[in-house]
Amino acid sequence: MAFPVPRSLSPSKVSSFTDCALAFRFSAIDRLPEPPTAAATRGTLVHAALERLHLLAPAERTLDAALSCLDDAAVGLRDDAEYAGLDLSDDEATAFHAEAGDLVRNYFRLEDPATVRSIGLELRVEVEIDGIRLRGIIDRLELDAHGELVVTDYKTGSAPSTQYERKRLSGVHIYSLLCEQLLGRRPRTVQLLYLKAPLAITTEPTDRSTRATRRTLGAVWQAVERACDREDFRPQPSHLCNYCAFQAYCPSFGGDPAEARRLSEQLAADAATGAGDAPGSPVDLVPASAGAGV
């Protein structure tokens, strides 16, 4: 029986499929639950802090205010299942919050938030382009000094090497396309702010890059449909395997993908009967949180 085709794609899912089709299947189609990681949860925390910061009046967006926003966000995170699932010791929790503070401080090395004219924060966007349903969350949409749109995406993980910069920018080019379809205006600039480095990677979308983005989306969607129809999702071993939560089901590590399918079916059955929390029950293909794309 062919796999069901996902209802939609997002920039993170496009990246996931191109990185490893089998990992994409486990996550987006089998809906296997993934244990929380400190890196992803820290990204969630820092995103929440920066969202709070940009809700303040420009003159109030100081470093002290940002760290206060981080403390407020941390209070809200304490009862979150994602954070609780980390089961951090006291020392680990201290280090976790200290590293989040360093990321917020590094943000101020990249830009002066008082100069940012944001018009949207953590925007959930959805549009159909060339028959493909696209969804995502834009960390920040703003206006530059000339009134042109700027899309900003915060990254709390390591900055890519030069050879991978273009691939990392592909996600924000998709957001640029989403904005253009929804608002009728192409953003003048799209940028990735890597808070760990800190490093800003910026580009200006053009007619050529927009056409290339549409071609890429079409090619990925066709490949996903073909893989679902043929039940052919192949692993693509790389350094990313070190961070993959699905090694137990991957043939590259001696696992059996059929076991993942059986688990998926059991989780779906449990969800249908109301048994357990059913963390793997079907949900829309939208990033679970703004911090997911670390």
C-alpha positions in Angstrom: 0.0 0.0 0.0 1.4 3.4 -1.0 2.3 5.9 1.7 -0.1 8.9 2.1 1.1 12.0 0.5 1.6 14.9 3.0 -1.0 17.6 3.0 1.6 20.3 2.8 5.2 21.3 2.9 7.2 23.8 4.9 10.7 25.1 4.5 11.9 22.8 7.3 10.3 19.8 5.6 11.8 20.7 2.2 15.2 20.7 3.9 14.5 17.5 5.8 13.6 15.7 2.5 16.6 16.9 0.7 18.9 16.0 3.6 17.5 12.4 4.0 14.3 11.1 2.4 14.0 8.3 5.0 14.2 10.6 8.0 11.6 12.8 6.3 9.3 9.7 6.1 9.8 8.8 9.7 9.0 12.4 10.8 6.4 13.7 8.3 4.6 10.6 7.2 5.0 8.0 10.0 4.8 10.8 12.5 7.2 9.1 14.9 7.7 11.1 18.2 11.1 12.6 18.6 12.7 13.2 22.0 13.3 16.8 22.9 16.9 18.1 22.6 18.5 20.8 24.6 19.5 22.6 21.4 16.0 22.8 19.9 14.4 23.7 23.3 17.0 26.5 23.8 16.1 27.7 20.3 12.4 27.9 21.4 13.4 29.8 24.5 15.6 32.4 22.6 13.0 32.9 19.9 10.3 33.6 22.6 12.7 36.1 24.3 13.4 38.0 21.0 9.7 38.0 20.2 9.0 39.7 23.6 11.8 42.1 23.0 10.4 43.3 19.7 7.0 43.9 21.2 8.6 46.6 23.3 8.8 50.2 22.1 12.1 50.8 20.1 13.7 52.9 22.8 13.1 50.1 25.4 14.9 47.4 23.5 18.1 47.3 25.5 20.2 44.4 26.4 18.9 44.5 30.0 15.4 44.4 28.7 16.2 41.5 26.4 17.7 39.5 29.3 14.5 40.3 31.3 12.5 39.0 28.4 14.6 35.8 28.4 13.8 35.4 32.1 10.1 35.8 31.5 10.2 33.3 28.6 12.1 30.9 30.9 9.3 31.1 33.5 6.8 30.1 30.8 9.0 27.3 29.7 9.3 25.6 33.0 6.0 23.7 32.7 6.4 22.9 29.0 6.6 19.2 28.2 9.5 19.9 25.8 11.6 21.4 28.6 10.5 18.8 31.2 11.4 16.0 28.8 15.1 17.1 28.9 15.2 16.1 32.6 18.1 18.5 33.3 20.1 18.3 36.5 20.6 21.6 38.4 24.0 22.1 36.8 22.7 21.3 33.3 19.8 23.7 33.8 22.2 26.4 34.8 24.3 25.8 31.7 21.2 25.7 29.5 20.0 29.1 30.6 23.5 30.6 30.6 24.0 29.5 26.9 20.6 31.0 26.1 21.8 34.3 27.7 24.9 34.2 25.5 22.8 33.9 22.4 20.7 36.9 23.3 23.8 38.9 24.0 25.2 37.9 20.6 22.0 39.1 19.0 23.0 42.6 20.0 26.3 42.2 18.1 24.4 41.7 14.9 21.9 44.5 14.9 20.5 47.3 17.1 16.9 46.2 17.8 15.9 49.8 18.4 16.2 50.4 14.6 14.0 47.5 13.6 10.5 48.3 12.3 8.8 45.0 12.7 5.3 44.5 11.3 4.9 40.9 12.2 6.4 38.5 14.7 6.2 34.7 14.6 3.8 34.9 11.6 2.1 31.7 10.6 1.7 31.8 6.8 0.0 29.5 4.4 -0.5 29.7 0.7 -0.9 27.5 -2.4 1.8 27.9 -5.0 1.8 25.9 -8.2 -0.6 23.4 -6.7 1.6 22.9 -3.6 0.3 23.9 -0.1 3.1 25.7 1.7 3.1 26.6 5.4 5.6 28.1 7.7 6.4 30.5 10.5 8.3 33.8 9.7 10.3 34.8 12.8 10.2 38.5 11.9 8.8 40.5 9.0 9.8 44.2 9.0 10.2 47.3 6.9 13.6 48.7 6.0 14.5 52.5 5.9 12.9 52.7 2.4 9.7 50.9 3.4 10.7 47.6 1.7 9.9 44.3 3.2 12.7 42.3 5.1 12.3 38.7 6.2 14.5 37.7 9.2 15.1 34.2 10.5 16.9 33.6 13.8 19.2 30.6 14.0 20.5 29.3 17.3 22.7 26.5 16.0 26.1 26.7 14.3 26.5 28.8 11.2 27.0 26.8 8.0 30.3 26.7 6.1 30.5 28.8 2.9 29.6 25.8 0.7 26.3 25.3 2.6 25.2 28.9 2.8 23.1 28.7 -0.3 21.2 25.7 1.0 20.5 27.4 4.3 19.2 30.5 2.5 16.8 28.4 0.4 14.4 28.3 3.4 14.1 32.1 3.6 13.8 32.3 -0.1 10.7 30.1 0.3 9.4 32.6 2.9 10.1 35.4 0.4 7.9 33.6 -2.1 5.2 33.1 0.6 5.2 36.9 1.3 5.1 37.7 -2.4 2.1 35.5 -2.9 0.3 36.7 0.2 1.1 40.4 0.2 1.8 41.0 -3.5 5.2 42.4 -2.7 8.6 40.6 -2.9 10.8 41.2 0.2 13.8 43.4 -0.6 16.0 41.4 1.7 16.0 38.0 3.4 18.5 37.3 6.2 19.6 34.6 8.6 20.9 35.7 11.9 23.1 33.0 13.4 23.3 34.0 17.1 25.9 31.5 18.1 28.6 32.7 15.7 27.4 35.5 15.6 26.9 35.9 11.9 24.4 37.4 9.5 23.9 35.9 6.1 21.9 38.2 3.8 20.6 38.0 0.2 18.2 39.9 -2.0 15.6 37.9 -3.8 15.4 38.4 -7.6 13.2 37.2 -10.5 15.8 34.5 -11.1 16.0 33.3 -7.5 12.2 33.3 -7.2 11.9 31.1 -10.4 14.6 28.8 -9.0 12.7 28.5 -5.7 9.5 27.6 -7.5 11.4 25.0 -9.6 12.9 23.5 -6.5 9.6 23.3 -4.7 8.0 21.6 -7.7 10.9 19.1 -7.9 10.8 18.3 -4.2 7.0 17.9 -4.2 7.1 15.5 -7.2 9.9 13.5 -5.6 7.8 13.2 -2.4 4.8 12.1 -4.3 6.9 9.6 -6.3 8.5 8.2 -3.1 5.1 7.8 -1.5 3.7 6.0 -4.5 6.6 3.7 -4.7 7.2 3.4 -1.0 10.8 4.3 -1.7 12.3 6.6 0.9 16.1 6.0 0.9 18.5 7.0 3.7 21.2 9.5 2.9 24.0 8.9 5.5 25.9 12.1 6.4 27.1 14.0 9.5 23.5 14.7 10.3 23.0 11.1 11.3 24.8 12.0 14.5 21.7 14.0 15.5 19.0 11.8 14.1 16.4 10.4 16.4 15.5 7.6 14.1 18.7 5.5 13.9 16.9 2.5 15.5 14.7 2.2 12.3 17.3 3.1 9.7 19.0 0.3 7.7 22.2 2.3 7.7 22.4 1.5 11.4 20.9 -2.0 11.2 17.3 -0.9 11.8 14.2 -2.0 10.0 11.9 0.8 8.5 9.0 -1.6 8.7 9.2 -1.4 12.5 8.7 2.4 12.2 5.6 1.8 10.1 4.2 -0.6 12.7 4.8 1.9 15.5 3.2 4.6 13.4 0.1 2.5 12.9 -0.1 1.7 16.6 0.2 5.3 17.6 -2.5 6.2 15.2 -4.8 3.5 16.6 -4.1 4.6 20.1 -5.0 8.2 19.1 -8.2 7.0 17.5 -9.3 5.2 20.6 -8.0 7.9 23.0 -5.4 5.6 24.5 -2.4 7.4 25.9 -1.1 10.8 24.7 -0.5 9.5 21.1 2.4 11.9 20.4 2.7 10.5 16.9 -0.9 11.2 15.8 -1.3 13.0 12.5 -0.9 16.8 12.6 -0.4 19.5 9.9 3.0 19.8 8.4 3.9 23.0 10.2 7.1 23.5 12.4 6.2 22.6 15.9 7.6 25.9 17.2 9.6 28.8 16.0 12.6 27.3 17.6 12.5 24.1 15.7 14.6 25.4 12.9 17.8 25.8 14.9 
